[in-house]
């Protein structure tokens, strides 16, 4: 307790508060730019931390991290383009809300949910770091395989119009994930004799291509901006208090999304992109009106944004306790810790408790800072988007996306892949295959393959090698969740095809009346 009070005292200084404010603002701007990721933001900030004290450097990194994850919601809502991979699920309901003239409502809901998620993640990190770290260690290759398979069951939820088209999109994504060097054996696959393809398809490149380019082509073809005219939007604005009451009137959605975010965040390699998709799927599954998801339901935005902001502090659990980065940006923070002579483990919380707790508390302060910075920034960006004619908006966004794609690896190949995937994504959208299942397959395909192959290699002497996949209790629980998730997604579709679902709903409504 004394360490916490001392850490809080060292944090509540003008210098620290200013560092948090600047870091959150800079992170928000970077996160809202397609192609500029949280990892890139921290990498750009890294040289500036060399001349700072250890605490101030960590405060700056934590604030930029928190702001950049949240910033991806802005473009996700306003132009249907996730600024970061963790904002993919935010596009599902955020952009339809914006098209309905409820853009500011969606932005405010995302801001409030992000603040709650960030604070909950910090509380989990302060109180439950050691037991959560032990849970993280329990995830081996077989568990990671089932986590990936559990994520792939979301294809059914993301394909409400046609399960077949959703599965086709997921298969396209999995096929894209196999391009490059095998994660286990090291063989080159589908490179067609072109060595630069051995690096595979970068997730951000695919994300920009599949989400941004089709939207730009659609805007150009229809001769429209990203959103309706500003007059309609201003009429539909609602107060922050009303939005907050709407969100907190459904605490189950917030609590469930935060718990999902925390559990997945401690699994190294899972990341916020998986977190937000799983949380969105569960919000839809437990909703009384699941058909409204994907059409402008604010609960979908809340689930996505609260879960992916829990991940910021949640992914620090394996980092600070075990030295295992839970997400790519955490590797940079680990480097800063080691540079200052701080080694992750129990000693970090005892011998360097003031520094560690100060860093953790600064992320909570950064989450609180999202509220004023996000609401003010949301109004400004919102007005810019609705007032900019499409013939200026489209080339501006195109230029930013091309520059962002090139900046990832200084590669024109990435720009070419982005344009090819974007063009293909536009035509796939015309036949009903959406980008979300494709990206989901790309994210989870490599995780599933690596977990499956590593498990079978470890079981090479077993009589029945594949049984190693369900050998541990945790693996069996995850496998059961996969079966349950598949059943709950497919049974309603089967009932709807048989015409039984409408009869059940009619009977329920008749009984309740």
C-alpha positions as CSV (number, residue, x, y, z in Angstrom):
1,X,0.0,0.0,0.0
2,X,2.8,2.4,0.8
3,X,4.4,1.7,-2.6
4,X,1.0,2.5,-4.3
5,X,0.7,5.8,-2.4
6,X,4.3,6.7,-3.2
7,X,3.7,5.8,-6.9
8,X,0.5,7.8,-7.0
9,X,2.3,10.8,-5.5
10,X,5.1,10.6,-8.1
11,X,2.5,10.4,-10.8
12,X,0.4,13.4,-9.8
13,X,2.9,16.0,-10.9
14,X,2.7,18.6,-13.7
15,X,5.4,16.8,-15.7
16,X,3.7,13.4,-15.5
17,X,0.2,14.8,-16.3
18,X,1.6,16.7,-19.3
19,X,3.4,13.6,-20.5
20,X,0.1,11.6,-20.3
21,X,-1.9,14.3,-22.1
22,X,0.6,14.6,-25.0
23,X,1.1,10.8,-25.2
24,X,-2.7,10.1,-25.4
25,X,-3.2,12.8,-28.0
26,X,-0.3,11.6,-30.1
27,X,-1.4,8.0,-29.8
28,X,-5.0,8.9,-30.8
29,X,-3.8,10.6,-33.9
30,X,-1.5,7.8,-34.9
31,X,-4.1,5.1,-34.2
32,X,-6.7,6.9,-36.4
33,X,-4.3,6.8,-39.4
34,X,-4.7,3.6,-41.4
35,X,-1.4,1.8,-41.5
36,X,0.1,3.4,-38.4
37,X,-0.1,0.9,-35.7
38,X,0.5,1.0,-31.9
39,X,3.7,-0.9,-32.4
40,X,4.9,1.7,-34.9
41,X,3.9,4.5,-32.5
42,X,5.9,3.1,-29.7
43,X,8.8,2.4,-32.0
44,X,8.8,6.1,-33.1
45,X,8.7,7.2,-29.5
46,X,11.4,4.9,-28.3
47,X,14.5,7.1,-29.1
48,X,12.9,10.0,-27.1
49,X,12.7,7.8,-24.0
50,X,16.5,7.3,-23.9
51,X,17.0,10.8,-22.4
52,X,14.0,10.5,-19.9
53,X,13.9,9.0,-16.5
54,X,12.7,5.5,-16.3
55,X,9.2,6.4,-14.9
56,X,8.7,9.2,-17.4
57,X,9.7,7.1,-20.3
58,X,7.3,4.3,-19.3
59,X,4.5,6.8,-18.7
60,X,4.9,8.2,-22.2
61,X,4.9,4.7,-23.8
62,X,1.8,3.6,-21.8
63,X,-0.1,6.8,-22.8
64,X,0.8,6.4,-26.5
65,X,-0.2,2.7,-26.3
66,X,-3.6,3.5,-24.7
67,X,-4.3,6.4,-27.1
68,X,-3.4,4.5,-30.3
69,X,-5.5,1.5,-29.5
70,X,-8.5,3.8,-28.9
71,X,-7.7,6.0,-31.9
72,X,-8.5,3.2,-34.3
73,X,-12.2,3.6,-33.4
74,X,-12.4,7.0,-35.1
75,X,-11.8,5.8,-38.7
76,X,-13.6,2.6,-38.0
77,X,-16.8,4.5,-37.2
78,X,-16.4,7.5,-39.6
79,X,-15.1,5.9,-42.8
80,X,-15.5,2.1,-42.2
81,X,-11.8,1.7,-41.9
82,X,-10.2,0.2,-38.7
83,X,-7.3,2.3,-37.8
84,X,-5.8,-0.6,-35.9
85,X,-6.5,-4.4,-36.1
86,X,-8.2,-4.2,-32.7
87,X,-10.9,-2.0,-34.2
88,X,-12.1,-4.4,-36.8
89,X,-15.2,-5.3,-34.8
90,X,-16.0,-1.6,-34.2
91,X,-16.7,-1.2,-37.9
92,X,-19.6,-3.7,-37.8
93,X,-22.0,-1.4,-36.0
94,X,-20.0,1.8,-35.7
95,X,-20.1,2.7,-39.4
96,X,-23.9,1.8,-39.8
97,X,-24.6,4.1,-36.9
98,X,-22.6,6.8,-38.6
99,X,-24.5,6.3,-41.9
100,X,-27.8,6.6,-39.9
101,X,-26.7,10.0,-38.6
102,X,-25.5,8.7,-35.2
103,X,-21.8,9.1,-35.7
104,X,-21.3,11.2,-32.5
105,X,-23.3,8.7,-30.5
106,X,-21.0,5.9,-31.7
107,X,-17.9,7.9,-31.0
108,X,-19.1,8.8,-27.5
109,X,-20.0,5.2,-26.8
110,X,-16.6,4.1,-28.0
111,X,-14.9,6.7,-25.8
112,X,-16.8,5.7,-22.6
113,X,-16.3,2.0,-23.3
114,X,-12.6,2.6,-23.9
115,X,-12.3,4.5,-20.6
116,X,-14.0,1.7,-18.7
117,X,-12.0,-1.0,-20.4
118,X,-8.7,0.8,-19.7
119,X,-9.5,1.3,-16.0
120,X,-10.7,-2.3,-15.6
121,X,-7.5,-3.6,-17.2
122,X,-5.4,-1.6,-14.8
123,X,-7.3,-2.9,-11.8
124,X,-6.8,-6.5,-13.0
125,X,-3.1,-5.8,-13.5
126,X,-2.7,-4.3,-10.0
127,X,-4.6,-7.0,-8.1
128,X,-4.5,-10.2,-10.1
129,X,-1.1,-10.2,-11.9
130,X,0.5,-13.3,-10.3
131,X,-2.5,-15.7,-10.6
132,X,-3.2,-14.5,-14.2
133,X,0.4,-15.0,-15.1
134,X,0.1,-18.6,-13.9
135,X,-2.9,-19.0,-16.2
136,X,-0.9,-17.6,-19.1
137,X,1.8,-20.2,-18.6
138,X,-0.8,-22.9,-18.9
139,X,-1.4,-22.1,-22.6
140,X,0.7,-24.4,-24.7
141,X,0.5,-25.3,-28.4
142,X,-2.7,-27.4,-28.1
143,X,-4.5,-24.6,-26.1
144,X,-3.5,-22.0,-28.7
145,X,-4.9,-24.3,-31.4
146,X,-8.2,-24.4,-29.7
147,X,-8.2,-20.6,-29.0
148,X,-7.7,-20.1,-32.8
149,X,-10.5,-22.6,-33.6
150,X,-12.8,-20.8,-31.1
151,X,-12.1,-17.6,-32.9
152,X,-12.9,-19.2,-36.3
153,X,-16.3,-20.1,-35.0
154,X,-17.0,-16.4,-35.3
155,X,-17.3,-16.8,-39.0
156,X,-20.9,-17.9,-38.6
157,X,-21.7,-14.8,-36.6
158,X,-20.0,-12.5,-39.1
159,X,-22.0,-14.1,-41.9
160,X,-25.6,-13.6,-41.0
161,X,-26.6,-13.2,-44.7
162,X,-25.0,-16.4,-45.9
163,X,-23.0,-18.9,-43.9
164,X,-21.5,-20.4,-47.1
165,X,-20.2,-17.0,-48.2
166,X,-18.8,-16.4,-44.7
167,X,-17.0,-19.8,-44.7
168,X,-15.7,-19.0,-48.2
169,X,-14.3,-15.7,-46.9
170,X,-12.7,-17.5,-43.9
171,X,-11.1,-20.0,-46.2
172,X,-9.7,-17.2,-48.4
173,X,-8.1,-15.7,-45.3
174,X,-6.6,-19.0,-44.1
175,X,-5.2,-19.5,-47.6
176,X,-3.6,-16.0,-47.5
177,X,-2.1,-16.9,-44.1
178,X,-0.2,-19.8,-45.6
179,X,1.8,-17.5,-48.0
180,X,5.5,-17.3,-47.0
181,X,7.7,-19.3,-44.7
182,X,6.0,-22.0,-42.7
183,X,5.9,-21.1,-38.9
184,X,7.3,-24.5,-37.9
185,X,9.1,-26.3,-40.7
186,X,10.5,-23.2,-42.4
187,X,9.4,-24.3,-45.9
188,X,8.5,-21.6,-48.5
189,X,4.9,-21.8,-49.6
190,X,3.0,-20.1,-52.4
191,X,5.8,-17.6,-53.1
192,X,5.9,-18.5,-56.9
193,X,9.7,-18.2,-56.9
194,X,9.5,-14.6,-55.7
195,X,11.7,-14.3,-52.6
196,X,10.1,-11.1,-51.1
197,X,6.9,-13.1,-50.6
198,X,8.7,-15.3,-48.1
199,X,7.8,-12.7,-45.4
200,X,4.1,-13.4,-46.0
201,X,1.2,-10.9,-46.1
202,X,1.4,-8.4,-43.3
203,X,-1.9,-8.2,-41.3
204,X,-2.0,-4.4,-41.5
205,X,-1.5,-4.5,-45.3
206,X,-4.4,-6.9,-45.7
207,X,-6.5,-4.9,-43.3
208,X,-6.0,-1.6,-45.3
209,X,-6.5,-3.4,-48.6
210,X,-9.7,-5.3,-47.6
211,X,-11.4,-2.5,-45.7
212,X,-10.1,0.9,-47.0
213,X,-9.8,0.4,-50.8
214,X,-13.3,-1.2,-51.3
215,X,-14.8,1.7,-49.3
216,X,-12.9,4.3,-51.4
217,X,-14.0,2.6,-54.6
218,X,-17.6,2.5,-53.4
219,X,-17.5,6.2,-52.5
220,X,-16.1,7.1,-55.9
221,X,-18.6,4.9,-57.8
222,X,-21.6,6.4,-55.9
223,X,-20.3,9.9,-55.8
224,X,-20.8,10.3,-52.1
225,X,-18.8,11.1,-49.0
226,X,-18.2,8.8,-46.1
227,X,-21.3,10.1,-44.2
228,X,-24.6,11.9,-44.9
229,X,-24.8,15.7,-44.8
230,X,-23.8,17.5,-41.6
231,X,-27.3,18.9,-41.0
232,X,-28.9,15.4,-40.5
233,X,-26.0,14.4,-38.3
234,X,-26.4,17.4,-35.9
235,X,-30.1,16.7,-35.5
236,X,-29.4,13.2,-34.2
237,X,-26.7,14.1,-31.7
238,X,-27.5,13.1,-28.1
239,X,-26.0,14.1,-24.8
240,X,-23.0,12.3,-23.3
241,X,-25.1,11.6,-20.1
242,X,-27.8,9.9,-22.1
243,X,-25.2,7.7,-23.9
244,X,-23.5,6.9,-20.6
245,X,-26.9,5.9,-19.1
246,X,-27.6,3.7,-22.1
247,X,-24.2,1.9,-21.7
248,X,-24.3,1.4,-18.0
249,X,-27.9,0.3,-18.1
250,X,-26.5,-2.9,-19.6
251,X,-23.7,-3.8,-17.2
252,X,-23.6,-7.4,-18.3
253,X,-22.3,-6.4,-21.7
254,X,-19.5,-4.3,-20.2
255,X,-18.5,-6.9,-17.6
256,X,-18.5,-9.8,-20.0
257,X,-16.5,-7.8,-22.6
258,X,-13.9,-6.7,-20.1
259,X,-13.5,-10.3,-18.7
260,X,-13.1,-11.7,-22.3
261,X,-10.5,-8.9,-23.0
262,X,-8.5,-9.7,-19.9
263,X,-8.5,-13.5,-20.4
264,X,-7.4,-13.3,-24.0
265,X,-5.0,-10.5,-23.3
266,X,-2.8,-12.6,-21.1
267,X,-2.4,-15.2,-23.9
268,X,0.8,-14.3,-25.7
269,X,0.2,-13.8,-29.4
270,X,-3.6,-13.5,-29.3
271,X,-3.8,-9.7,-29.3
272,X,-6.6,-7.2,-29.4
273,X,-7.8,-8.1,-32.8
274,X,-9.0,-11.5,-31.6
275,X,-10.2,-10.0,-28.3
276,X,-12.6,-7.5,-29.9
277,X,-14.0,-10.1,-32.3
278,X,-14.7,-12.6,-29.5
279,X,-16.3,-9.9,-27.3
280,X,-18.5,-8.7,-30.2
281,X,-19.6,-12.2,-30.9
282,X,-20.6,-12.9,-27.3
283,X,-22.4,-9.5,-27.1
284,X,-24.4,-10.6,-30.1
285,X,-25.0,-14.1,-28.8
286,X,-26.4,-12.9,-25.4
287,X,-28.4,-10.0,-26.9
288,X,-32.2,-10.0,-26.8
289,X,-32.1,-8.6,-30.4
290,X,-29.1,-10.3,-32.2
291,X,-30.5,-9.4,-35.6
292,X,-29.9,-5.7,-34.9
293,X,-26.1,-6.3,-34.7
294,X,-24.3,-5.2,-37.9
295,X,-27.1,-2.6,-38.5
296,X,-26.2,0.0,-35.9
297,X,-26.4,-1.5,-32.4
298,X,-24.4,0.5,-29.9
299,X,-23.8,-2.6,-27.8
300,X,-21.5,-3.9,-30.5
301,X,-19.4,-0.8,-30.4
302,X,-19.3,-1.0,-26.6
303,X,-18.2,-4.7,-26.6
304,X,-15.5,-4.1,-29.1
305,X,-14.0,-1.0,-27.6
306,X,-14.2,-2.0,-23.9
307,X,-12.5,-5.4,-24.6
308,X,-9.7,-4.1,-26.8
309,X,-8.7,-1.4,-24.3
310,X,-8.6,-3.9,-21.4
311,X,-5.9,-5.6,-23.5
312,X,-3.5,-2.7,-23.1
313,X,-3.0,-3.2,-19.4
314,X,-4.0,-6.9,-19.6
315,X,-1.2,-7.8,-21.9
316,X,1.2,-6.4,-19.4
317,X,0.5,-9.3,-17.0
318,X,2.8,-11.9,-18.8
319,X,5.2,-9.1,-19.6
320,X,5.8,-7.7,-16.1
321,X,5.6,-11.1,-14.3
322,X,7.2,-13.5,-16.8
323,X,9.0,-11.3,-19.3
324,X,6.8,-12.6,-22.1
325,X,5.3,-9.9,-24.4
326,X,1.6,-10.5,-24.6
327,X,1.3,-8.3,-27.8
328,X,3.8,-6.8,-30.3
329,X,3.9,-3.4,-28.7
330,X,4.8,-5.0,-25.4
331,X,8.1,-6.1,-26.8
332,X,9.2,-2.4,-27.1
333,X,8.2,-1.8,-23.5
334,X,10.2,-4.8,-22.5
335,X,13.2,-3.3,-24.2
336,X,12.8,-0.1,-22.3
337,X,12.6,-2.0,-19.0
338,X,15.7,-3.9,-19.8
339,X,17.5,-0.8,-20.9
340,X,16.9,0.7,-17.4
341,X,18.1,-2.4,-15.7
342,X,14.6,-3.7,-14.8
343,X,14.0,-7.4,-15.2
344,X,10.4,-8.7,-15.2
345,X,9.5,-11.0,-12.3
346,X,8.5,-10.8,-8.7
347,X,11.5,-8.5,-7.9
348,X,9.9,-5.9,-10.3
349,X,7.0,-5.5,-7.9
350,X,9.1,-5.6,-4.7
351,X,12.4,-4.0,-5.3
352,X,11.1,-1.6,-8.0
353,X,7.5,-1.4,-6.7
354,X,7.2,2.4,-6.9
355,X,8.4,2.5,-10.5
356,X,6.2,-0.5,-11.6
357,X,3.1,0.7,-9.8
358,X,3.6,4.2,-11.1
359,X,3.7,2.8,-14.7
360,X,0.6,0.8,-14.1
361,X,-1.3,3.7,-12.5
362,X,-0.2,6.0,-15.4
363,X,-2.1,3.7,-17.8
364,X,-5.2,4.2,-15.6
365,X,-4.7,8.0,-15.8
366,X,-4.2,7.7,-19.6
367,X,-7.6,5.8,-19.8
368,X,-9.3,8.7,-17.9
369,X,-7.6,11.2,-20.2
370,X,-9.3,9.5,-23.2
371,X,-12.6,11.0,-22.1
372,X,-11.9,14.7,-22.7
373,X,-9.3,14.2,-25.4
374,X,-11.5,11.6,-27.2
375,X,-14.8,13.6,-27.0
376,X,-13.1,16.8,-28.2
377,X,-11.1,15.1,-30.9
378,X,-14.2,13.2,-32.0
379,X,-16.1,16.3,-32.6
380,X,-13.3,17.8,-34.7
381,X,-12.6,14.8,-36.8
382,X,-16.3,14.2,-37.2
383,X,-16.9,17.7,-38.6
384,X,-13.9,17.4,-40.9
385,X,-15.2,14.1,-42.4
386,X,-18.8,15.3,-43.0
387,X,-17.8,18.6,-44.4
388,X,-15.1,17.3,-46.8
389,X,-16.4,16.6,-50.3
390,X,-15.8,13.1,-51.5
391,X,-13.5,14.3,-54.4
392,X,-11.1,15.6,-51.7
393,X,-11.7,12.9,-49.1
394,X,-11.1,9.9,-51.3
395,X,-7.7,10.9,-52.7
396,X,-6.6,12.2,-49.2
397,X,-7.5,8.9,-47.6
398,X,-5.9,7.0,-50.5
399,X,-2.6,9.0,-50.1
400,X,-2.5,8.3,-46.3
401,X,-3.2,4.6,-46.7
402,X,-0.5,4.2,-49.4
403,X,2.1,6.1,-47.3
404,X,1.1,4.1,-44.2
405,X,1.4,0.8,-46.0
406,X,4.8,1.7,-47.4
407,X,6.0,2.9,-44.0
408,X,5.3,-0.6,-42.5
409,X,8.4,-2.2,-44.0
410,X,9.5,0.4,-46.6
411,X,8.3,-2.0,-49.3
412,X,6.5,-1.2,-52.5
413,X,5.5,-4.9,-52.6
414,X,3.3,-4.2,-49.6
415,X,1.6,-1.3,-51.5
416,X,1.1,-3.6,-54.5
417,X,-0.4,-6.4,-52.3
418,X,-2.7,-3.8,-50.6
419,X,-4.0,-2.6,-53.9
420,X,-4.5,-6.1,-55.3
421,X,-6.3,-7.3,-52.1
422,X,-8.4,-4.0,-52.1
423,X,-9.5,-4.5,-55.7
424,X,-10.3,-8.2,-55.0
425,X,-12.1,-7.2,-51.8
426,X,-14.3,-4.7,-53.8
427,X,-15.5,-7.4,-56.2
428,X,-15.9,-9.9,-53.4
429,X,-18.1,-7.4,-51.6
430,X,-20.3,-7.1,-54.7
431,X,-21.1,-10.8,-54.5
432,X,-21.7,-10.8,-50.7
433,X,-18.3,-11.9,-49.3
434,X,-17.3,-9.4,-46.6
435,X,-13.9,-8.5,-45.5
436,X,-14.3,-9.5,-41.8
437,X,-14.3,-13.3,-42.3
438,X,-11.3,-13.0,-44.6
439,X,-9.3,-11.0,-42.1
440,X,-10.4,-13.4,-39.3
441,X,-9.0,-16.3,-41.3
442,X,-5.8,-14.5,-42.0
443,X,-5.3,-13.7,-38.3
444,X,-6.2,-17.1,-36.9
445,X,-4.9,-19.3,-39.7
446,X,-1.2,-19.0,-38.7
447,X,-2.0,-19.4,-35.0
448,X,-4.1,-22.6,-35.6
449,X,-1.4,-24.1,-37.9
450,X,1.4,-23.5,-35.5
451,X,-0.4,-24.8,-32.5
452,X,-1.6,-27.9,-34.4
453,X,1.8,-28.8,-35.9
454,X,3.7,-28.2,-32.7
455,X,1.2,-30.4,-30.8
456,X,1.5,-33.3,-33.3
457,X,5.3,-33.0,-33.3
458,X,5.3,-33.3,-29.5
459,X,3.0,-36.4,-29.8
460,X,5.0,-38.2,-32.4
461,X,5.6,-41.2,-30.0
462,X,2.0,-41.3,-28.9
463,X,-0.2,-44.2,-30.2
464,X,-2.8,-41.7,-31.3
465,X,-1.0,-38.4,-31.8
466,X,-4.1,-36.2,-32.3
467,X,-5.4,-37.1,-28.8
468,X,-2.7,-34.8,-27.5
469,X,-5.0,-31.9,-28.6
470,X,-7.4,-32.8,-25.8
471,X,-5.0,-34.2,-23.3
472,X,-5.1,-31.3,-20.8
473,X,-8.2,-30.2,-18.9
474,X,-7.8,-26.7,-20.3
475,X,-7.7,-28.0,-23.8
476,X,-10.9,-30.0,-23.2
477,X,-12.6,-26.9,-21.9
478,X,-11.6,-24.9,-24.9
479,X,-12.6,-27.7,-27.3
480,X,-16.0,-27.9,-25.5
481,X,-16.4,-24.1,-26.1
482,X,-15.6,-24.6,-29.8
483,X,-18.4,-27.2,-30.0
484,X,-20.8,-25.1,-28.0
485,X,-20.0,-22.0,-30.1
486,X,-20.5,-23.9,-33.3
487,X,-23.8,-25.3,-32.2
488,X,-25.2,-22.0,-30.9
489,X,-24.3,-20.5,-34.3
490,X,-25.6,-23.2,-36.5
491,X,-28.8,-24.3,-34.7
492,X,-30.6,-21.0,-35.1
493,X,-29.7,-21.1,-38.8
494,X,-31.1,-24.6,-39.1
495,X,-34.3,-23.6,-37.3
496,X,-34.7,-20.6,-39.5
497,X,-34.3,-22.7,-42.6
498,X,-36.9,-25.1,-41.3
499,X,-39.2,-22.1,-40.5
500,X,-39.3,-23.1,-36.8
501,X,-37.4,-20.1,-35.4
502,X,-40.2,-17.6,-36.3
503,X,-42.8,-19.8,-34.6
504,X,-40.7,-20.0,-31.4
505,X,-40.3,-16.3,-31.3
506,X,-44.0,-15.7,-32.0
507,X,-44.9,-18.1,-29.2
508,X,-42.5,-16.3,-26.8
509,X,-43.9,-12.9,-27.7
510,X,-47.4,-14.2,-27.4
511,X,-46.7,-15.7,-24.0
512,X,-45.1,-12.6,-22.7
513,X,-48.0,-10.4,-23.8
